[in-house]
Amino acid sequence: MEVEKLVEVLTACVNPVPEVRRQAEAMLEAEQEREGFCVSLFRILTSGQISHAPRLLSSILLKNLVTRHWSPVQFVGKKKRKDAPRAMTDAEKAFLRENILQACLACPDHIQRQLYPVLRKVAYTDYPSHMPNLVPQVIEHLQKTTVAAEMCSLLRIISHVMAVFEYCMQGDRRLPLHRVIIEAFPLLLQLLQKMNQTDGLEASAVAKEVVRIFHRATSFRISDPLLENPEVGAQWLTEVIKVIARPLPAGQPEDVDQRAEWAPWKARKWAMHVLCCMCERCGDLEKIQKRINRAKKEGEAPQLALFQFAQMWYTKFRHTFIDLCYKLLMTSSQEWYHPRMVQTAMECLSLAAKRDADWEILKPHALTLLQKALFPCTWFSADDRDLWEEDSVDFMRQEFDEESSKYSTKKTAMFTLIRIIEDRDSCALPYFQFLFQTFSSVGDQKNAACIREGVMYNFGSLSAEARMTAGLNLIQLVTDVLFPMVTAHEPYLAARALWALGHYFDVKLSQEQLGTVLKTVLSQFENAAFPVRVSAALCLGGFIQRGEDCVEPLRPLLSALLEAYLKMLSEFESEALVSALEMLVYMFRKDIGPHAAALVKRLCEQIVHLFRECSQEDGTVVQASYATLRALRTVLGSVGRSEAVWPQINEILIPLLSQEFLKEDGLYVDYYDDFVKLVTYMTYYTPVFQPVFWELAQICINAFYSHTIDSMEDIVPIIDNLISREPSMFISNPALQKMVLDLALKGFASPEDQDTTDACKLVEIVMLVLPGQADQFVGPLLTGILAAMKPKGVSRGTREMLVTAQSAIMIYNVQGYLQLLASKNLIKSALAWNLKNLSALRNPYSKKMAVVGLSCLFD
């Protein structure tokens, strides 16, 4: 297709008429396999005479085309793929290699962003072998230009080339990164030095790109060319620190989100990341020395260059960086910093508190840091209030979402507080006394409620440390601080008080005090604010762990409590909330029978909701799924042998297990353990056997075969339950017999001791549960056992199980056992092996089986 015609087709792709758009898209789809199509797209996107839409579309198409066709997978093993895409010709590749650099420089920013993935794909396979002059050409352009925008474009090209090899381990795949450092870094250091001496926004933008490039050379591991020259590394680090220290240019945006994207702040952010990497990798000389000694002892090459580089950091920059982090945090409440800078500073100081040498620098300022810098970050903020008022359910999700902690200054501050108080217990009592004093002295000032909420957040998060702090009155904490706030007028105070109170459920209270606490917590189940109700449920889940003194008063309310928990779960997917429900079920396990069927139904509905309507890539959803399945198992275990309930439970559970756990390619592997445990409960406790149980067992076995589950240990109890409960069905069904036999033989053939052990258990089940009815199993199973006896290095436990399995066959049919050994001329060696390994028998049951089995030889 000619370029002019292709421009018309691309223009038609954004036509508002659907039919015209569909026809154009079909024409483009047909063109993609044509040789030269990528060249036509390239000419369109680099042409300044063509309008915006076709150029942008051509850049997107080129990106997708190169991703798919540059180096496609043509073979799977030795078989050629039928659906393999066409590989680009050498002429097409040569054209793109020769022109990609100029295109990245000449095109507008929005097209450049589409070309960078093209550059990365090309560099991954062809740099430096087919593109040895790529970086020298970029350096040449950098030396000639004085325009900041052009400098940034050139620097981004270097950055994207480095990104391809940034996370490669040491070896040939990392050599291209070393080449870029050797060729480009001398000029980049000079450029950064110049930018640090130049005022203005453009200088900050260039500095940002240079620092980001340096970060790529040091983030995953400090690259060899830098390690080999610590003095040059010191020059780099000096300039990186200057990036943080230099004054901000005029024109800082008022909007906080725009400010976070402003070039000077992004430059400072990347500089902090670089220094944090250095702090992590070079801050502990003792640890590096131990690594070197271990490498020498094991005959490996020691990392002496890293030690020398770390010495440079330790002597020249360590103290400076700790002071920088401290000062940044101390001023962060008065002036704005990029949130990632603040979080990085917190993480580095928590690391410094762990190291003795760094702690000596930090120790004189530690309490000031905790009280004046970190504590204010944990208050109830304006953003918290906005989210609470806008969507209280989402507020609770943020509270319990572990992923959000990576981007939350509040959670990072709390993590830092916990780490410092854990590592340096001398700070614990003074900090807790400070919290008590702050709570009582805050008075009626404007933000008093927010500060009190922060105090309770600290007490709840630091509950483990509080218990271990001598001199801290926990009863006073519960009665004077937390409990009075449970009924606070501001709902966020009540919610935080309930959450924190649940962490101190085991504090010794009088019966009267405990009754008052329970009554007040229960009253908050009716609160209008959803977070307060959830916090009350979590708090109660803690207190019922105390035992009968809490369980007995709640027994008449069990039905209402279960309903309240289930209603909250339908609105809020939370592992903590499910765990509280699980604890409630466990503590009332003797009373759960009348509620079991309804509870199972609601939990199954929750599981279906999580599987169908929520993303299983969301960590919070996955944790909630695990917790809900665990609660379901707790319910089944509590019901036990209550025969009247099981027919209803089976009616609910069987569709869940046979449908919702299955995807197109089989079982949800992440939930395999939960699946087999639920099936085990059903097959063991249910009073009426159902043929569908064998279908569920087959699903377990298929998952074991297809997803390389670690072992078949969990499947064996299911098989045991099924054969023991309904032996006639098993004996009359050849397919079921084959299924169990194949599973046992696979276990014997496995190199894993655990699989062999499980196969031996299957032998025992079949031989002992089916006397006189399992002749067809004797030959194959004994053959499997004999094969498993041959390898050297079989563990003592496995040898014990192999002896026990042979004993089971002897008990079943000793003549058949001897005949098969005789046919293989193995009677003497097999019996000798058994006698030799009698000393391996530790289990009384195994000893008894061996005695009975051997005695059968004399019948």
BELCOR-V185791 format. One record per residue. N is the residue number from 0. PSI is psi in whole degrees, 0 to 359 (999 if undefined). NEAR is the number of other ideal C-beta (glycine too) atoms within 8 Angstrom. Layout:
n->N psi->PSI near->NEAR
n->N psi->PSI near->NEAR
This chain:
n->0 psi->131 near->9
n->1 psi->157 near->5
n->2 psi->318 near->8
n->3 psi->318 near->6
n->4 psi->321 near->8
n->5 psi->323 near->14
n->6 psi->319 near->11
n->7 psi->318 near->8
n->8 psi->318 near->12
n->9 psi->321 near->15
n->10 psi->321 near->11
n->11 psi->338 near->11
n->12 psi->342 near->11
n->13 psi->15 near->8
n->14 psi->137 near->9
n->15 psi->346 near->3
n->16 psi->118 near->6
n->17 psi->320 near->5
n->18 psi->317 near->6
n->19 psi->318 near->9
n->20 psi->317 near->13
n->21 psi->318 near->8
n->22 psi->317 near->9
n->23 psi->319 near->13
n->24 psi->324 near->9
n->25 psi->320 near->8
n->26 psi->319 near->10
n->27 psi->319 near->12
n->28 psi->319 near->7
n->29 psi->330 near->8
n->30 psi->339 near->10
n->31 psi->333 near->9
n->32 psi->357 near->7
n->33 psi->136 near->8
n->34 psi->135 near->5
n->35 psi->355 near->7
n->36 psi->320 near->12
n->37 psi->327 near->14
n->38 psi->318 near->9
n->39 psi->316 near->11
n->40 psi->319 near->14
n->41 psi->318 near->14
n->42 psi->327 near->9
n->43 psi->313 near->15
n->44 psi->337 near->15
n->45 psi->356 near->11
n->46 psi->126 near->8
n->47 psi->353 near->4
n->48 psi->352 near->3
n->49 psi->148 near->8
n->50 psi->170 near->6
n->51 psi->311 near->5
n->52 psi->310 near->9
n->53 psi->325 near->12
n->54 psi->316 near->14
n->55 psi->317 near->12
n->56 psi->320 near->11
n->57 psi->325 near->14
n->58 psi->322 near->14
n->59 psi->316 near->9
n->60 psi->318 near->11
n->61 psi->318 near->15
n->62 psi->312 near->12
n->63 psi->324 near->8
n->64 psi->315 near->12
n->65 psi->320 near->15
n->66 psi->321 near->9
n->67 psi->326 near->8
n->68 psi->352 near->11
n->69 psi->309 near->12
n->70 psi->68 near->4
n->71 psi->153 near->10
n->72 psi->110 near->6
n->73 psi->337 near->7
n->74 psi->146 near->9
n->75 psi->106 near->5
n->76 psi->238 near->4
n->77 psi->0 near->3
n->78 psi->134 near->6
n->79 psi->133 near->6
n->80 psi->132 near->9
n->81 psi->327 near->4
n->82 psi->18 near->4
n->83 psi->131 near->9
n->84 psi->159 near->8
n->85 psi->133 near->6
n->86 psi->141 near->9
n->87 psi->147 near->9
n->88 psi->163 near->7
n->89 psi->324 near->5
n->90 psi->319 near->6
n->91 psi->316 near->12
n->92 psi->317 near->13
n->93 psi->319 near->8
n->94 psi->314 near->11
n->95 psi->320 near->13
n->96 psi->321 near->11
n->97 psi->334 near->6
n->98 psi->350 near->10
n->99 psi->322 near->12
n->100 psi->312 near->10
n->101 psi->323 near->8
n->102 psi->319 near->12
n->103 psi->332 near->14
n->104 psi->326 near->11
n->105 psi->335 near->6
n->106 psi->157 near->12
n->107 psi->165 near->5
n->108 psi->317 near->5
n->109 psi->334 near->7
n->110 psi->324 near->12
n->111 psi->320 near->12
n->112 psi->332 near->7
n->113 psi->336 near->13
n->114 psi->336 near->16
n->115 psi->318 near->12
n->116 psi->328 near->10
n->117 psi->313 near->13
n->118 psi->318 near->13
n->119 psi->318 near->12
n->120 psi->317 near->11
n->121 psi->316 near->16
n->122 psi->327 near->14
n->123 psi->321 near->8
n->124 psi->334 near->7
n->125 psi->358 near->10
n->126 psi->132 near->12
n->127 psi->4 near->8
n->128 psi->315 near->6
n->129 psi->357 near->8
n->130 psi->56 near->11
n->131 psi->338 near->6
n->132 psi->7 near->6
n->133 psi->303 near->12
n->134 psi->317 near->12
n->135 psi->324 near->8
n->136 psi->319 near->9
n->137 psi->317 near->13
n->138 psi->318 near->11
n->139 psi->316 near->8
n->140 psi->320 near->11
n->141 psi->322 near->12
n->142 psi->334 near->7
n->143 psi->328 near->5
n->144 psi->151 near->9
n->145 psi->5 near->2
n->146 psi->124 near->6
n->147 psi->319 near->9
n->148 psi->319 near->6
n->149 psi->320 near->10
n->150 psi->315 near->13
n->151 psi->319 near->11
n->152 psi->317 near->11
n->153 psi->318 near->13
n->154 psi->325 near->14
n->155 psi->328 near->12
n->156 psi->314 near->14
n->157 psi->317 near->14
n->158 psi->317 near->12
n->159 psi->326 near->12
n->160 psi->317 near->16
n->161 psi->326 near->13
n->162 psi->332 near->9
n->163 psi->325 near->11
n->164 psi->5 near->11
n->165 psi->319 near->10
n->166 psi->17 near->4
n->167 psi->144 near->8
n->168 psi->174 near->5
n->169 psi->145 near->5
n->170 psi->192 near->7
n->171 psi->326 near->4
n->172 psi->343 near->8
n->173 psi->350 near->12
n->174 psi->322 near->8
n->175 psi->324 near->13
n->176 psi->318 near->14
n->177 psi->323 near->11
n->178 psi->316 near->10
n->179 psi->317 near->12
n->180 psi->315 near->12
n->181 psi->319 near->8
n->182 psi->324 near->9
n->183 psi->330 near->13
n->184 psi->327 near->13
n->185 psi->316 near->6
n->186 psi->322 near->10
n->187 psi->324 near->13
n->188 psi->315 near->12
n->189 psi->320 near->8
n->190 psi->318 near->12
n->191 psi->320 near->15
n->192 psi->319 near->9
n->193 psi->318 near->8
n->194 psi->326 near->12
n->195 psi->342 near->12
n->196 psi->1 near->5
n->197 psi->133 near->7
n->198 psi->162 near->5
n->199 psi->161 near->7
n->200 psi->322 near->9
n->201 psi->320 near->7
n->202 psi->322 near->13
n->203 psi->323 near->13
n->204 psi->317 near->12
n->205 psi->317 near->14
n->206 psi->321 near->13
n->207 psi->314 near->13
n->208 psi->321 near->13
n->209 psi->315 near->13
n->210 psi->322 near->15
n->211 psi->322 near->10
n->212 psi->315 near->14
n->213 psi->324 near->13
n->214 psi->321 near->12
n->215 psi->331 near->12
n->216 psi->350 near->13
n->217 psi->350 near->13
n->218 psi->308 near->8
n->219 psi->314 near->4
n->220 psi->151 near->6
n->221 psi->122 near->12
n->222 psi->150 near->12
n->223 psi->316 near->8
n->224 psi->331 near->10
n->225 psi->318 near->14
n->226 psi->326 near->13
n->227 psi->350 near->6
n->228 psi->77 near->8
n->229 psi->330 near->10
n->230 psi->320 near->7
n->231 psi->320 near->10
n->232 psi->321 near->13
n->233 psi->322 near->11
n->234 psi->318 near->9
n->235 psi->312 near->13
n->236 psi->326 near->14
n->237 psi->317 near->8
n->238 psi->325 near->12
n->239 psi->318 near->14
n->240 psi->323 near->14
n->241 psi->327 near->9
n->242 psi->321 near->14
n->243 psi->323 near->11
n->244 psi->337 near->5
n->245 psi->147 near->7
n->246 psi->151 near->4
n->247 psi->141 near->6
n->248 psi->168 near->11
n->249 psi->157 near->3
n->250 psi->21 near->5
n->251 psi->129 near->9
n->252 psi->149 near->7
n->253 psi->321 near->5
n->254 psi->131 near->6
n->255 psi->318 near->6
n->256 psi->319 near->6
n->257 psi->324 near->9
n->258 psi->321 near->12
n->259 psi->335 near->10
n->260 psi->358 near->7
n->261 psi->137 near->10
n->262 psi->315 near->9
n->263 psi->322 near->12
n->264 psi->325 near->13
n->265 psi->325 near->12
n->266 psi->315 near->14
n->267 psi->319 near->13
n->268 psi->312 near->12
n->269 psi->326 near->12
n->270 psi->319 near->13
n->271 psi->321 near->13
n->272 psi->317 near->12
n->273 psi->312 near->14
n->274 psi->326 near->16
n->275 psi->319 near->11
n->276 psi->318 near->12
n->277 psi->318 near->14
n->278 psi->318 near->13
n->279 psi->317 near->8
n->280 psi->331 near->11
n->281 psi->0 near->14
n->282 psi->347 near->14
n->283 psi->88 near->7
n->284 psi->324 near->9
n->285 psi->318 near->6
n->286 psi->319 near->7
n->287 psi->320 near->13
n->288 psi->320 near->9
n->289 psi->320 near->8
n->290 psi->320 near->10
n->291 psi->315 near->12
n->292 psi->319 near->9
n->293 psi->321 near->8
n->294 psi->318 near->11
n->295 psi->318 near->9
n->296 psi->324 near->6
n->297 psi->5 near->6
n->298 psi->20 near->4
n->299 psi->164 near->6
n->300 psi->120 near->4
n->301 psi->152 near->9
n->302 psi->69 near->10
n->303 psi->326 near->7
n->304 psi->321 near->9
n->305 psi->321 near->12
n->306 psi->318 near->12
n->307 psi->320 near->10
n->308 psi->317 near->14
n->309 psi->324 near->13
n->310 psi->319 near->10
n->311 psi->313 near->14
n->312 psi->316 near->13
n->313 psi->318 near->11
n->314 psi->328 near->6
n->315 psi->331 near->9
n->316 psi->342 near->13
n->317 psi->307 near->13
n->318 psi->317 near->7
n->319 psi->317 near->9
n->320 psi->320 near->13
n->321 psi->317 near->14
n->322 psi->319 near->9
n->323 psi->314 near->12
n->324 psi->317 near->13
n->325 psi->312 near->13
n->326 psi->322 near->8
n->327 psi->314 near->12
n->328 psi->324 near->14
n->329 psi->334 near->10
n->330 psi->358 near->9
n->331 psi->339 near->11
n->332 psi->342 near->7
n->333 psi->329 near->4
n->334 psi->159 near->5
n->335 psi->135 near->4
n->336 psi->157 near->10
n->337 psi->130 near->10
n->338 psi->324 near->9
n->339 psi->331 near->9
n->340 psi->316 near->13
n->341 psi->314 near->15
n->342 psi->320 near->11
n->343 psi->319 near->12
n->344 psi->319 near->13
n->345 psi->314 near->16
n->346 psi->320 near->11
n->347 psi->323 near->14
n->348 psi->328 near->16
n->349 psi->326 near->12
n->350 psi->319 near->12
n->351 psi->324 near->15
n->352 psi->337 near->14
n->353 psi->333 near->9
n->354 psi->130 near->10
n->355 psi->317 near->5
n->356 psi->319 near->6
n->357 psi->326 near->14
n->358 psi->328 near->12
n->359 psi->327 near->7
n->360 psi->319 near->11
n->361 psi->333 near->14
n->362 psi->314 near->8
n->363 psi->339 near->4
n->364 psi->5 near->8
n->365 psi->309 near->12
n->366 psi->323 near->10
n->367 psi->318 near->9
n->368 psi->312 near->15
n->369 psi->316 near->15
n->370 psi->320 near->10
n->371 psi->336 near->9
n->372 psi->309 near->14
n->373 psi->315 near->13
n->374 psi->314 near->16
n->375 psi->334 near->9
n->376 psi->345 near->13
n->377 psi->3 near->12
n->378 psi->164 near->11
n->379 psi->113 near->11
n->380 psi->174 near->8
n->381 psi->323 near->5
n->382 psi->320 near->6
n->383 psi->316 near->11
n->384 psi->318 near->10
n->385 psi->316 near->8
n->386 psi->320 near->11
n->387 psi->313 near->11
n->388 psi->328 near->6
n->389 psi->315 near->6
n->390 psi->96 near->6
n->391 psi->331 near->10
n->392 psi->317 near->9
n->393 psi->327 near->9
n->394 psi->315 near->12
n->395 psi->324 near->13
n->396 psi->317 near->12
n->397 psi->323 near->10
n->398 psi->322 near->7
n->399 psi->4 near->10
n->400 psi->113 near->10
n->401 psi->328 near->7
n->402 psi->323 near->7
n->403 psi->340 near->9
n->404 psi->338 near->10
n->405 psi->335 near->5
n->406 psi->11 near->6
n->407 psi->119 near->9
n->408 psi->323 near->10
n->409 psi->312 near->10
n->410 psi->326 near->9
n->411 psi->320 near->14
n->412 psi->318 near->13
n->413 psi->319 near->12
n->414 psi->319 near->11
n->415 psi->318 near->13
n->416 psi->313 near->16
n->417 psi->314 near->11
n->418 psi->316 near->11
n->419 psi->317 near->15
n->420 psi->328 near->14
n->421 psi->312 near->8
n->422 psi->330 near->7
n->423 psi->85 near->11
n->424 psi->349 near->9
n->425 psi->341 near->4
n->426 psi->344 near->11
n->427 psi->301 near->13
n->428 psi->314 near->9
n->429 psi->324 near->8
n->430 psi->318 near->13
n->431 psi->323 near->13
n->432 psi->321 near->8
n->433 psi->319 near->12
n->434 psi->317 near->12
n->435 psi->313 near->11
n->436 psi->318 near->8
n->437 psi->318 near->11
n->438 psi->319 near->10
n->439 psi->336 near->6
n->440 psi->356 near->6
n->441 psi->333 near->9
n->442 psi->219 near->5
n->443 psi->25 near->3
n->444 psi->166 near->7
n->445 psi->315 near->3
n->446 psi->28 near->7
n->447 psi->317 near->10
n->448 psi->321 near->11
n->449 psi->321 near->10
n->450 psi->317 near->12
n->451 psi->320 near->12
n->452 psi->319 near->13
n->453 psi->321 near->13
n->454 psi->314 near->12
n->455 psi->326 near->16
n->456 psi->319 near->13
n->457 psi->314 near->13
n->458 psi->320 near->16
n->459 psi->315 near->12
n->460 psi->330 near->9
n->461 psi->24 near->12
n->462 psi->321 near->11
n->463 psi->318 near->6
n->464 psi->324 near->12
n->465 psi->320 near->14
n->466 psi->330 near->7
n->467 psi->3 near->7
n->468 psi->112 near->11
n->469 psi->140 near->4
n->470 psi->358 near->4
n->471 psi->126 near->10
n->472 psi->98 near->5
n->473 psi->327 near->10
n->474 psi->317 near->9
n->475 psi->321 near->9
n->476 psi->313 near->15
n->477 psi->313 near->14
n->478 psi->330 near->9
n->479 psi->337 near->7
n->480 psi->302 near->14
n->481 psi->308 near->13
n->482 psi->316 near->12
n->483 psi->333 near->9
n->484 psi->350 near->13
n->485 psi->329 near->13
n->486 psi->25 near->8
n->487 psi->152 near->11
n->488 psi->318 near->3
n->489 psi->122 near->7
n->490 psi->328 near->12
n->491 psi->332 near->13
n->492 psi->316 near->14
n->493 psi->318 near->17
n->494 psi->315 near->13
n->495 psi->323 near->15
n->496 psi->317 near->16
n->497 psi->315 near->16
n->498 psi->313 near->13
n->499 psi->321 near->14
n->500 psi->323 near->16
n->501 psi->337 near->15
n->502 psi->345 near->10
n->503 psi->36 near->13
n->504 psi->334 near->11
n->505 psi->7 near->6
n->506 psi->138 near->9
n->507 psi->113 near->4
n->508 psi->154 near->10
n->509 psi->162 near->5
n->510 psi->322 near->7
n->511 psi->316 near->6
n->512 psi->317 near->9
n->513 psi->317 near->12
n->514 psi->320 near->9
n->515 psi->318 near->8
n->516 psi->311 near->13
n->517 psi->316 near->13
n->518 psi->318 near->8
n->519 psi->318 near->11
n->520 psi->316 near->15
n->521 psi->325 near->10
n->522 psi->333 near->8
n->523 psi->354 near->15
n->524 psi->342 near->11
n->525 psi->5 near->5
n->526 psi->146 near->10
n->527 psi->333 near->4
n->528 psi->124 near->10
n->529 psi->315 near->11
n->530 psi->329 near->14
n->531 psi->318 near->14
n->532 psi->316 near->14
n->533 psi->316 near->14
n->534 psi->324 near->16
n->535 psi->320 near->14
n->536 psi->319 near->15
n->537 psi->319 near->14
n->538 psi->315 near->14
n->539 psi->323 near->16
n->540 psi->329 near->14
n->541 psi->314 near->12
n->542 psi->328 near->13
n->543 psi->348 near->12
n->544 psi->347 near->11
n->545 psi->337 near->9
n->546 psi->209 near->7
n->547 psi->328 near->5
n->548 psi->340 near->8
n->549 psi->328 near->13
n->550 psi->315 near->11
n->551 psi->313 near->7
n->552 psi->338 near->7
n->553 psi->348 near->13
n->554 psi->316 near->9
n->555 psi->342 near->4
n->556 psi->8 near->8
n->557 psi->312 near->12
n->558 psi->314 near->7
n->559 psi->322 near->7
n->560 psi->316 near->12
n->561 psi->316 near->13
n->562 psi->319 near->8
n->563 psi->316 near->11
n->564 psi->315 near->13
n->565 psi->323 near->13
n->566 psi->318 near->8
n->567 psi->321 near->13
n->568 psi->330 near->15
n->569 psi->341 near->9
n->570 psi->340 near->7
n->571 psi->112 near->11
n->572 psi->105 near->9
n->573 psi->128 near->14
n->574 psi->321 near->11
n->575 psi->320 near->8
n->576 psi->320 near->14
n->577 psi->322 near->14
n->578 psi->323 near->12
n->579 psi->319 near->14
n->580 psi->319 near->15
n->581 psi->318 near->12
n->582 psi->321 near->11
n->583 psi->314 near->14
n->584 psi->316 near->14
n->585 psi->315 near->9
n->586 psi->335 near->10
n->587 psi->31 near->13
n->588 psi->330 near->10
n->589 psi->343 near->5
n->590 psi->2 near->9
n->591 psi->343 near->14
n->592 psi->305 near->10
n->593 psi->339 near->5
n->594 psi->356 near->11
n->595 psi->310 near->14
n->596 psi->314 near->10
n->597 psi->321 near->8
n->598 psi->316 near->13
n->599 psi->318 near->15
n->600 psi->314 near->9
n->601 psi->321 near->11
n->602 psi->322 near->13
n->603 psi->319 near->12
n->604 psi->321 near->9
n->605 psi->319 near->12
n->606 psi->316 near->14
n->607 psi->317 near->10
n->608 psi->316 near->10
n->609 psi->322 near->13
n->610 psi->319 near->11
n->611 psi->317 near->7
n->612 psi->353 near->4
n->613 psi->149 near->10
n->614 psi->125 near->5
n->615 psi->1 near->10
n->616 psi->351 near->3
n->617 psi->118 near->8
n->618 psi->324 near->8
n->619 psi->319 near->14
n->620 psi->318 near->12
n->621 psi->316 near->10
n->622 psi->320 near->9
n->623 psi->323 near->13
n->624 psi->313 near->13
n->625 psi->314 near->11
n->626 psi->321 near->13
n->627 psi->319 near->14
n->628 psi->323 near->12
n->629 psi->319 near->12
n->630 psi->321 near->14
n->631 psi->318 near->13
n->632 psi->323 near->12
n->633 psi->319 near->12
n->634 psi->313 near->14
n->635 psi->319 near->13
n->636 psi->326 near->9
n->637 psi->324 near->14
n->638 psi->318 near->13
n->639 psi->236 near->6
n->640 psi->27 near->5
n->641 psi->91 near->9
n->642 psi->329 near->6
n->643 psi->335 near->6
n->644 psi->332 near->11
n->645 psi->322 near->13
n->646 psi->319 near->9
n->647 psi->319 near->9
n->648 psi->316 near->15
n->649 psi->321 near->11
n->650 psi->328 near->7
n->651 psi->317 near->12
n->652 psi->323 near->12
n->653 psi->313 near->11
n->654 psi->323 near->8
n->655 psi->312 near->12
n->656 psi->325 near->14
n->657 psi->351 near->11
n->658 psi->302 near->7
n->659 psi->333 near->10
n->660 psi->352 near->12
n->661 psi->138 near->9
n->662 psi->187 near->6
n->663 psi->324 near->2
n->664 psi->21 near->4
n->665 psi->209 near->10
n->666 psi->148 near->14
n->667 psi->104 near->11
n->668 psi->326 near->9
n->669 psi->335 near->6
n->670 psi->21 near->12
n->671 psi->313 near->13
n->672 psi->319 near->7
n->673 psi->319 near->11
n->674 psi->309 near->15
n->675 psi->328 near->12
n->676 psi->322 near->10
n->677 psi->317 near->14
n->678 psi->322 near->14
n->679 psi->315 near->12
n->680 psi->313 near->11
n->681 psi->313 near->15
n->682 psi->339 near->12
n->683 psi->317 near->8
n->684 psi->329 near->10
n->685 psi->135 near->11
n->686 psi->333 near->7
n->687 psi->118 near->6
n->688 psi->143 near->8
n->689 psi->137 near->8
n->690 psi->334 near->7
n->691 psi->340 near->8
n->692 psi->324 near->12
n->693 psi->326 near->10
n->694 psi->321 near->9
n->695 psi->322 near->14
n->696 psi->321 near->15
n->697 psi->323 near->9
n->698 psi->316 near->15
n->699 psi->314 near->16
n->700 psi->319 near->12
n->701 psi->319 near->10
n->702 psi->321 near->14
n->703 psi->319 near->11
n->704 psi->315 near->7
n->705 psi->337 near->8
n->706 psi->16 near->10
n->707 psi->52 near->4
n->708 psi->147 near->9
n->709 psi->313 near->4
n->710 psi->167 near->9
n->711 psi->19 near->14
n->712 psi->319 near->8
n->713 psi->341 near->12
n->714 psi->328 near->14
n->715 psi->315 near->12
n->716 psi->326 near->9
n->717 psi->313 near->15
n->718 psi->318 near->13
n->719 psi->312 near->11
n->720 psi->317 near->11
n->721 psi->314 near->13
n->722 psi->319 near->14
n->723 psi->322 near->8
n->724 psi->324 near->7
n->725 psi->69 near->8
n->726 psi->328 near->10
n->727 psi->321 near->6
n->728 psi->321 near->11
n->729 psi->315 near->13
n->730 psi->328 near->10
n->731 psi->359 near->5
n->732 psi->102 near->8
n->733 psi->327 near->5
n->734 psi->320 near->6
n->735 psi->321 near->10
n->736 psi->317 near->12
n->737 psi->321 near->8
n->738 psi->314 near->11
n->739 psi->319 near->13
n->740 psi->315 near->11
n->741 psi->321 near->8
n->742 psi->316 near->15
n->743 psi->315 near->14
n->744 psi->325 near->12
n->745 psi->322 near->12
n->746 psi->318 near->15
n->747 psi->329 near->13
n->748 psi->347 near->7
n->749 psi->144 near->9
n->750 psi->350 near->3
n->751 psi->130 near->7
n->752 psi->323 near->9
n->753 psi->320 near->9
n->754 psi->320 near->13
n->755 psi->318 near->16
n->756 psi->316 near->12
n->757 psi->322 near->14
n->758 psi->321 near->19
n->759 psi->321 near->15
n->760 psi->322 near->11
n->761 psi->321 near->14
n->762 psi->313 near->14
n->763 psi->314 near->12
n->764 psi->308 near->13
n->765 psi->315 near->14
n->766 psi->323 near->14
n->767 psi->333 near->10
n->768 psi->336 near->10
n->769 psi->63 near->12
n->770 psi->128 near->6
n->771 psi->4 near->5
n->772 psi->6 near->7
n->773 psi->35 near->11
n->774 psi->323 near->8
n->775 psi->346 near->7
n->776 psi->337 near->11
n->777 psi->309 near->14
n->778 psi->303 near->9
n->779 psi->319 near->10
n->780 psi->318 near->16
n->781 psi->323 near->13
n->782 psi->318 near->9
n->783 psi->320 near->14
n->784 psi->315 near->15
n->785 psi->323 near->11
n->786 psi->323 near->9
n->787 psi->341 near->13
n->788 psi->343 near->9
n->789 psi->316 near->5
n->790 psi->146 near->6
n->791 psi->157 near->3
n->792 psi->15 near->4
n->793 psi->134 near->11
n->794 psi->160 near->7
n->795 psi->317 near->7
n->796 psi->322 near->8
n->797 psi->320 near->13
n->798 psi->322 near->11
n->799 psi->317 near->14
n->800 psi->325 near->13
n->801 psi->321 near->15
n->802 psi->316 near->16
n->803 psi->319 near->14
n->804 psi->318 near->14
n->805 psi->322 near->14
n->806 psi->321 near->13
n->807 psi->320 near->14
n->808 psi->320 near->17
n->809 psi->316 near->13
n->810 psi->321 near->12
n->811 psi->310 near->11
n->812 psi->88 near->9
n->813 psi->327 near->11
n->814 psi->316 near->6
n->815 psi->322 near->12
n->816 psi->311 near->13
n->817 psi->322 near->10
n->818 psi->317 near->8
n->819 psi->319 near->12
n->820 psi->321 near->11
n->821 psi->320 near->9
n->822 psi->336 near->6
n->823 psi->3 near->7
n->824 psi->45 near->5
n->825 psi->11 near->9
n->826 psi->311 near->9
n->827 psi->312 near->6
n->828 psi->323 near->7
n->829 psi->314 near->12
n->830 psi->324 near->8
n->831 psi->320 near->8
n->832 psi->318 near->9
n->833 psi->313 near->12
n->834 psi->322 near->7
n->835 psi->325 near->7
n->836 psi->7 near->12
n->837 psi->331 near->9
n->838 psi->343 near->5
n->839 psi->351 near->9
n->840 psi->117 near->11
n->841 psi->328 near->6
n->842 psi->128 near->7
n->843 psi->323 near->5
n->844 psi->316 near->7
n->845 psi->321 near->13
n->846 psi->317 near->9
n->847 psi->316 near->8
n->848 psi->318 near->14
n->849 psi->318 near->14
n->850 psi->312 near->8
n->851 psi->318 near->10
n->852 psi->313 near->15
n->853 psi->328 near->10
n->854 psi->334 near->8
n->855 psi->337 near->10
n->856 psi->339 near->9
n->857 psi->1 near->4
n->858 psi->999 near->5
